[in-house]
């Protein structure tokens, strides 16, 4: 279920980014560095929540705390920098920016 949610989030961001860049040109609205930040943050979420680290965190405090650090220190700032709201709004046709 979690992997499906992560895939849906990535697909929504990619769809919105595609629409935005098709209308405004690549790199406009959301820069390529912001798109790369989303990809990096998303991969960090996958490592923290879907990889064997998640299984290990059930029994080891150190793995659980590493999971927390990946989510709070790495993934959250990267995804926040990536302008996900802008991409999601461009995904919805009825919204005009």
C-alpha positions as CSV (number, residue, x, y, z in Angstrom):
1,X,0.0,0.0,0.0
2,X,2.8,2.4,0.9
3,X,4.7,1.7,-2.3
4,X,1.5,2.4,-4.3
5,X,1.1,5.7,-2.5
6,X,4.7,6.7,-3.3
7,X,4.2,5.7,-6.9
8,X,1.0,7.8,-7.1
9,X,2.8,10.9,-5.6
10,X,5.7,10.5,-8.1
11,X,3.3,10.2,-11.0
12,X,1.3,13.2,-10.0
13,X,4.4,15.4,-9.6
14,X,5.7,14.1,-13.0
15,X,2.4,14.8,-14.7
16,X,2.2,18.3,-13.3
17,X,5.8,19.0,-14.2
18,X,5.3,17.7,-17.7
19,X,2.2,20.0,-18.2
20,X,4.0,23.0,-16.7
21,X,7.1,22.6,-18.8
22,X,5.1,21.9,-22.0
23,X,3.2,25.2,-21.4
24,X,6.0,27.4,-20.1
25,X,9.2,25.7,-21.4
26,X,11.5,23.3,-19.6
27,X,13.0,24.8,-16.5
28,X,10.4,27.5,-16.1
29,X,8.0,27.5,-13.1
30,X,9.9,24.6,-11.6
31,X,13.6,24.6,-12.2
32,X,15.5,21.5,-13.1
33,X,17.2,21.6,-9.7
34,X,13.8,21.6,-8.0
35,X,12.8,18.6,-10.1
36,X,16.0,16.8,-9.2
37,X,15.4,17.7,-5.5
38,X,12.0,16.0,-5.8
39,X,13.5,12.9,-7.3
40,X,16.1,12.8,-4.5
41,X,13.6,13.3,-1.8
42,X,11.3,10.7,-3.2
43,X,14.1,8.2,-3.4
44,X,15.0,9.0,0.2
45,X,11.3,8.2,1.1
46,X,11.6,4.9,-0.7
47,X,14.8,4.0,1.2
48,X,13.3,5.0,4.5
49,X,9.8,3.4,4.1
50,X,10.0,0.6,1.6
51,X,13.5,-0.8,1.8
52,X,14.8,-3.4,4.3
53,X,15.6,-0.5,6.6
54,X,11.9,-0.4,7.5
55,X,11.9,-4.0,8.5
56,X,15.0,-3.6,10.5
57,X,13.5,-0.5,12.3
58,X,10.9,-2.8,13.8
59,X,13.5,-4.5,16.0
60,X,16.5,-2.0,16.3
61,X,16.3,1.5,17.7
62,X,19.3,2.6,15.7
63,X,17.6,1.7,12.4
64,X,14.4,3.4,13.6
65,X,16.3,6.6,14.4
66,X,18.1,6.5,11.1
67,X,14.7,6.3,9.5
68,X,13.6,9.4,11.4
69,X,16.7,11.3,10.3
70,X,16.2,10.4,6.6
71,X,12.6,11.5,6.8
72,X,13.1,14.7,8.7
73,X,16.6,15.9,7.7
74,X,16.8,14.7,4.1
75,X,13.5,14.0,2.5
76,X,11.3,16.8,3.9
77,X,13.6,19.7,2.9
78,X,14.2,18.3,-0.5
79,X,10.5,17.8,-1.2
80,X,9.6,21.2,0.2
81,X,12.2,22.8,-2.1
82,X,10.8,21.0,-5.1
83,X,7.6,23.1,-5.2
84,X,5.2,20.1,-5.1
85,X,2.1,22.4,-4.8
86,X,2.9,24.1,-8.1
87,X,3.3,20.7,-9.9
88,X,0.1,19.4,-8.4
89,X,-1.9,22.5,-9.4
90,X,-0.6,22.1,-13.0
91,X,-1.8,18.5,-12.9
92,X,-5.4,19.7,-12.4
93,X,-6.8,21.1,-15.7
94,X,-9.3,23.5,-14.2
95,X,-6.7,25.5,-12.3
96,X,-5.1,28.3,-14.3
97,X,-1.9,29.9,-13.0
